Amino acid sequence: MLKYVLCAIVSITLISCGITNDTLSTTEENKVTLAYLTKAKLGEGAIWNDKTKELYWIDIEGKSLNIYNPKTNINKVLKTPSRVGTVVPKNKTEALVALEDGIHTINLKTGSTSLFLNMKDDLKGKRLNDGKCDPSGRFWVGSMHFNQTKGEAKLFCVTNKPELETKIDSVTISNGIVWTSDKQTMYYIDTPTSQIKAYDFNNDTGAISNERIAVEIPEELGYPDGMTIDKEDMLWVGMWNGNAVIRFNPNTGKVLKRIEVPAHNITSCAFGGDNLEILFITSARVDMTVEELENYPLAGSIFKVVPGVKGVKSNFFKN
């Protein structure tokens, strides 16, 4: 632990002196650097807009959508009316955000929102959490009970009509979701299960079937949170209470790579950059002790690493 504490302290010193933060490193093989210094309460929902070359991410408890431009190092903050669970791009000027009462369209210039789909009846005592669009542009988004009550949440699918369909019932904290390059398999995380499940996926209809466990994650590695997929169809998962992003092989269930991050709760990740060669990583400051906050002063910031494998383009919501 001391190694990472000293590394974080050195990084803050360099930043205060106006020196590049690219010196922040946790391993020789994969250098984790500080992309953007901030203190997000619950940074989440990382997704790369390949058209604008920007990273979208959200601060759930900070009630904000953030748009980070790596080339200018400018982070645009758009406040939301309530907690925001995730974001997916829609077009050049709009995105969809999952708020406490349902799905809203947000204007990326002004920050104004308008209700796209009312989900109040489905979200009593709950809020929306993580989600992404499938290859056909449907928006899959899950929920969680405010008290994290077991089995009280669901995974939904939202179409452009808009129509709402429950896809998976009786989950607890709906989290990461991705699809393979051949569009035939969907992977999904319900965090407390410490599992990544696989489903056969029909891209034409959005139907899922043949549920099975792809990865069993030992508790000592942390709890699986947000997830992305790379060009080789391997899974990258942010580990809550795990200080790392882990690359899993869903075909064997094995850990392929563990990248240490100088933050305790790692929440999501997304491939970005000009060639999708950079993995951006979000983190959180909630659910940390005073000692942990002292040991990980960069918690809540955005990190990046070049992991040696490229990602795939994020799916946009289709009108």
C-alpha positions as CSV (number, residue, x, y, z in Angstrom):
1,M,0.0,0.0,0.0
2,L,2.8,2.4,0.8
3,K,4.0,2.2,-2.8
4,Y,0.8,3.7,-4.1
5,V,0.5,6.3,-1.4
6,L,3.9,7.7,-2.2
7,C,3.2,7.6,-5.9
8,A,0.0,9.6,-5.3
9,I,1.7,12.2,-3.2
10,V,4.5,12.6,-5.8
11,S,1.8,13.1,-8.5
12,I,0.1,15.9,-6.5
13,T,3.4,17.6,-5.9
14,L,4.2,17.6,-9.6
15,I,0.8,18.9,-10.5
16,S,1.2,21.8,-8.1
17,C,4.5,22.6,-9.7
18,G,3.0,22.6,-13.2
19,I,4.8,19.5,-14.2
20,T,3.0,16.8,-16.4
21,N,1.1,14.3,-14.4
22,D,2.1,11.5,-16.8
23,T,4.7,10.4,-14.3
24,L,2.1,8.7,-12.1
25,S,2.8,5.0,-12.4
26,T,1.9,1.9,-10.5
27,T,3.7,-0.8,-12.6
28,E,6.5,-1.0,-15.1
29,E,4.3,-2.7,-17.7
30,N,1.2,-0.5,-17.6
31,K,1.7,3.1,-16.5
32,V,-1.5,4.5,-15.0
33,T,-1.5,8.3,-15.3
34,L,-3.8,11.0,-13.9
35,A,-5.9,12.2,-16.8
36,Y,-8.0,14.7,-14.8
37,L,-7.7,15.7,-11.2
38,T,-11.1,16.0,-9.5
39,K,-13.0,14.9,-6.4
40,A,-16.1,13.2,-7.8
41,K,-18.2,11.7,-5.1
42,L,-19.3,8.8,-7.3
43,G,-17.6,9.0,-10.7
44,E,-19.2,6.5,-13.1
45,G,-20.6,5.7,-16.5
46,A,-17.4,6.3,-18.7
47,I,-18.2,6.2,-22.4
48,W,-16.1,7.6,-25.3
49,N,-17.7,9.6,-28.0
50,D,-15.5,8.8,-31.0
51,K,-17.1,11.5,-33.2
52,T,-16.2,14.4,-30.9
53,K,-13.2,12.6,-29.3
54,E,-14.5,13.3,-25.8
55,L,-15.0,11.2,-22.7
56,Y,-18.5,11.3,-21.1
57,W,-18.7,10.4,-17.5
58,I,-21.1,11.1,-14.6
59,D,-20.9,11.9,-10.9
60,I,-24.0,10.2,-9.5
61,E,-24.0,11.8,-6.1
62,G,-22.7,15.1,-7.5
63,K,-25.7,15.1,-9.9
64,S,-23.7,16.0,-13.0
65,L,-22.8,14.9,-16.5
66,N,-19.2,15.6,-17.3
67,I,-17.7,15.9,-20.8
68,Y,-13.9,15.7,-20.7
69,N,-11.7,16.7,-23.6
70,P,-8.2,15.0,-23.2
71,K,-6.5,17.3,-25.8
72,T,-7.5,20.5,-24.0
73,N,-7.8,19.0,-20.5
74,I,-11.1,20.8,-20.1
75,N,-13.9,19.1,-18.2
76,K,-17.4,20.5,-18.9
77,V,-19.9,20.0,-16.1
78,L,-23.6,19.9,-16.8
79,K,-25.7,19.7,-13.6
80,T,-28.7,17.3,-13.6
81,P,-32.0,17.7,-11.7
82,S,-31.4,14.5,-9.8
83,R,-28.9,11.6,-9.4
84,V,-27.7,10.5,-12.8
85,G,-27.0,6.8,-13.2
86,T,-25.4,6.7,-16.6
87,V,-25.2,8.5,-20.0
88,V,-25.2,7.4,-23.6
89,P,-24.6,9.6,-26.7
90,K,-27.5,10.3,-29.0
91,N,-26.2,12.8,-31.6
92,K,-23.9,15.8,-31.8
93,T,-26.0,18.0,-29.5
94,E,-27.8,15.5,-27.3
95,A,-27.4,12.5,-25.1
96,L,-29.7,10.4,-22.9
97,V,-29.2,10.4,-19.2
98,A,-30.7,8.0,-16.6
99,L,-32.2,10.1,-13.8
100,E,-34.2,9.2,-10.8
101,D,-37.6,9.4,-12.5
102,G,-36.6,7.9,-15.8
103,I,-34.8,8.6,-19.1
104,H,-34.1,12.2,-20.1
105,T,-32.7,13.9,-23.1
106,I,-30.0,16.4,-22.2
107,N,-28.8,19.3,-24.4
108,L,-25.0,19.0,-24.4
109,K,-24.6,22.8,-25.0
110,T,-27.1,24.2,-22.5
111,G,-27.5,21.3,-20.0
112,S,-31.3,21.6,-20.3
113,T,-33.2,18.3,-19.9
114,S,-36.5,16.9,-21.2
115,L,-38.3,13.7,-20.2
116,F,-37.9,11.0,-22.7
117,L,-39.5,8.1,-20.8
118,N,-41.3,8.3,-17.5
119,M,-40.3,5.4,-15.2
120,K,-41.6,6.6,-11.8
121,D,-43.8,3.5,-11.4
122,D,-40.8,1.3,-11.9
123,L,-38.5,3.2,-9.6
124,K,-40.3,3.6,-6.3
125,G,-37.6,3.5,-3.7
126,K,-35.0,3.0,-6.4
127,R,-32.9,4.8,-8.9
128,L,-31.4,4.0,-12.3
129,N,-27.8,2.9,-12.4
130,D,-25.4,1.8,-15.1
131,G,-26.3,1.0,-18.7
132,K,-25.2,1.1,-22.3
133,C,-26.6,0.8,-25.8
134,D,-26.6,-2.5,-27.7
135,P,-25.3,-2.8,-31.3
136,S,-28.8,-1.8,-32.7
137,G,-28.9,1.3,-30.5
138,R,-31.4,0.2,-27.8
139,F,-30.6,1.6,-24.4
140,W,-30.1,-1.1,-21.7
141,V,-30.2,0.4,-18.2
142,G,-30.6,-1.1,-14.8
143,S,-31.8,0.0,-11.4
144,M,-30.9,-0.4,-7.7
145,H,-32.8,0.1,-4.5
146,F,-31.7,3.0,-2.4
147,N,-31.1,0.6,0.5
148,Q,-29.4,-1.9,-1.9
149,T,-32.2,-4.4,-1.0
150,K,-31.4,-7.8,-2.5
151,G,-33.5,-8.7,-5.6
152,E,-35.4,-5.4,-5.7
153,A,-33.9,-4.1,-9.0
154,K,-34.2,-4.9,-12.7
155,L,-32.5,-4.6,-16.0
156,F,-34.5,-2.7,-18.6
157,C,-34.3,-2.1,-22.3
158,V,-35.5,1.2,-23.8
159,T,-36.3,1.6,-27.5
160,N,-36.7,4.8,-29.5
161,K,-40.5,4.6,-29.6
162,P,-40.0,4.9,-26.6
163,E,-41.0,1.5,-25.2
164,L,-39.8,-0.1,-22.0
165,E,-39.2,-3.8,-21.5
166,T,-37.9,-5.6,-18.4
167,K,-35.1,-8.0,-19.4
168,I,-33.8,-9.3,-16.1
169,D,-35.7,-9.3,-12.8
170,S,-34.7,-9.7,-9.2
171,V,-31.2,-8.2,-9.4
172,T,-29.6,-6.1,-6.7
173,I,-27.2,-3.5,-8.1
174,S,-27.4,-3.5,-11.9
175,N,-24.1,-2.6,-13.3
176,G,-21.7,-3.2,-16.3
177,I,-23.1,-4.4,-19.6
178,V,-21.3,-5.1,-23.0
179,W,-21.8,-7.0,-26.3
180,T,-19.3,-9.0,-28.4
181,S,-18.1,-7.9,-31.8
182,D,-20.2,-10.6,-33.5
183,K,-23.3,-9.3,-31.7
184,Q,-24.2,-12.8,-30.4
185,T,-23.3,-12.5,-26.8
186,M,-24.1,-10.1,-24.0
187,Y,-22.2,-9.9,-20.7
188,Y,-23.8,-8.4,-17.6
189,I,-22.9,-7.7,-14.0
190,D,-25.1,-7.6,-10.9
191,T,-22.4,-6.4,-8.5
192,P,-23.2,-8.3,-5.2
193,T,-23.1,-11.6,-7.0
194,S,-19.4,-11.2,-7.8
195,Q,-20.2,-12.7,-11.2
196,I,-20.2,-11.8,-14.8
197,K,-23.0,-13.5,-16.6
198,A,-23.2,-14.3,-20.3
199,Y,-26.4,-14.5,-22.5
200,D,-27.0,-15.4,-26.0
201,F,-28.1,-12.2,-27.8
202,N,-30.4,-11.7,-30.8
203,N,-29.4,-8.3,-32.2
204,D,-32.5,-8.2,-34.4
205,T,-35.0,-8.5,-31.6
206,G,-33.0,-7.7,-28.5
207,A,-33.9,-11.1,-27.0
208,I,-31.5,-12.7,-24.5
209,S,-31.4,-16.4,-23.5
210,N,-29.2,-19.2,-22.1
211,E,-28.0,-17.4,-19.0
212,R,-24.7,-18.7,-17.7
213,I,-21.8,-17.7,-15.5
214,A,-18.8,-16.5,-17.5
215,V,-16.6,-15.3,-14.6
216,E,-16.6,-15.9,-10.8
217,I,-14.7,-13.2,-9.1
218,P,-13.0,-13.8,-5.7
219,E,-14.0,-11.3,-3.0
220,E,-10.4,-10.4,-2.4
221,L,-10.2,-8.8,-5.8
222,G,-13.0,-6.4,-5.0
223,Y,-16.6,-6.2,-6.4
224,P,-17.3,-5.9,-10.2
225,D,-18.7,-2.5,-11.2
226,G,-18.6,-0.9,-14.6
227,M,-17.3,-2.8,-17.6
228,T,-16.1,-2.4,-21.2
229,I,-14.9,-4.8,-23.9
230,D,-11.8,-4.7,-26.1
231,K,-11.2,-5.6,-29.7
232,E,-10.4,-9.2,-28.7
233,D,-13.7,-9.5,-26.9
234,M,-12.0,-9.6,-23.5
235,L,-13.7,-7.8,-20.6
236,W,-12.3,-4.9,-18.6
237,V,-14.0,-4.4,-15.2
238,G,-13.6,-1.6,-12.6
239,M,-13.2,-3.2,-9.2
240,W,-15.1,-1.5,-6.3
241,N,-13.1,-1.8,-3.2
242,G,-10.4,-3.4,-5.4
243,N,-8.0,-0.6,-6.3
244,A,-7.8,-1.9,-9.9
245,V,-9.1,-2.5,-13.3
246,I,-9.0,-6.2,-14.3
247,R,-9.1,-7.8,-17.7
248,F,-11.0,-11.1,-17.7
249,N,-11.3,-13.8,-20.4
250,P,-15.0,-14.6,-20.4
251,N,-14.4,-17.9,-22.3
252,T,-12.2,-19.3,-19.5
253,G,-13.1,-17.1,-16.5
254,K,-9.5,-16.4,-15.9
255,V,-7.8,-13.1,-15.0
256,L,-5.6,-11.9,-17.9
257,K,-4.3,-8.7,-16.4
258,R,-4.7,-6.6,-13.2
259,I,-3.9,-2.9,-13.5
260,E,-3.4,-1.1,-10.2
261,V,-5.0,2.3,-9.8
262,P,-4.2,4.8,-7.0
263,A,-7.8,5.0,-5.9
264,H,-9.8,2.6,-3.7
265,N,-13.2,2.3,-5.5
266,I,-12.8,1.9,-9.2
267,T,-16.1,2.3,-10.9
268,S,-16.0,2.1,-14.7
269,C,-13.7,2.3,-17.7
270,A,-13.9,3.1,-21.4
271,F,-11.5,2.9,-24.4
272,G,-10.8,6.2,-26.0
273,G,-8.2,8.3,-27.8
274,D,-7.7,8.7,-31.5
275,N,-7.2,5.0,-32.0
276,L,-9.1,3.7,-29.0
277,E,-5.8,2.7,-27.5
278,I,-6.3,4.5,-24.1
279,L,-8.3,3.1,-21.3
280,F,-9.9,5.9,-19.2
281,I,-10.9,5.0,-15.7
282,T,-13.4,6.6,-13.2
283,S,-13.3,6.4,-9.5
284,A,-15.2,7.4,-6.4
285,R,-14.7,9.0,-2.9
286,V,-17.8,7.6,-1.3
287,D,-17.7,4.5,1.0
288,M,-14.1,5.3,2.1
289,T,-12.7,5.6,5.6
290,V,-10.7,8.7,6.7
291,E,-7.6,6.6,6.5
292,E,-8.4,5.4,3.0
293,L,-9.0,9.0,1.8
294,E,-5.6,9.9,3.3
295,N,-3.9,7.0,1.5
296,Y,-5.7,7.6,-1.8
297,P,-5.9,11.4,-2.2
298,L,-6.5,11.1,-5.9
299,A,-9.8,9.2,-5.3
300,G,-12.6,10.6,-7.4
301,S,-10.3,11.5,-10.3
302,I,-10.1,10.2,-13.9
303,F,-7.1,8.0,-14.7
304,K,-5.8,6.6,-18.0
305,V,-3.5,3.8,-19.1
306,V,-2.3,2.4,-22.5
307,P,-2.9,-1.3,-21.8
308,G,-1.6,-2.7,-25.1
309,V,-4.9,-3.7,-26.6
310,K,-7.4,-1.5,-28.4
311,G,-11.1,-1.0,-27.7
312,V,-14.2,-0.8,-29.9
313,K,-16.4,2.1,-30.7
314,S,-19.2,2.8,-28.2
315,N,-22.8,2.4,-29.4
316,F,-25.0,5.5,-29.7
317,F,-28.7,5.6,-29.0
318,K,-30.5,5.3,-32.3
319,N,-33.5,7.6,-33.0
